[in-house]
Amino acid sequence: MIAQTEIRKMPLSEKLELLEAVWAELAAAPDTIDVPQWHKDILDERQRAVDQGSMQSIDWEVAKEQISRRVR
């Protein structure tokens, strides 16, 4: 396990890589994660907004690239 003090010492780019690795591990077994109802409600609300044309979505890979460029 990585100590919080070690995480604090990491540059932002390494912290983001760590987060991505943790997320990939969690995403590998989605059925083991209990999603709270409030989160499902927010996702439903956002999907309705996309369906109604008041919000747009973008591909996850595009979003990650945009985030990556902002933190550099």
Secondary structure, 3 states (H helix, E strand, C coil): CCCHHHHHHCCHHHHHHHHHHHHHHHHCCHHHCCCCHHHHHHHHHHHHHHHHCCCCCCCHHHHHHHHHHHHC
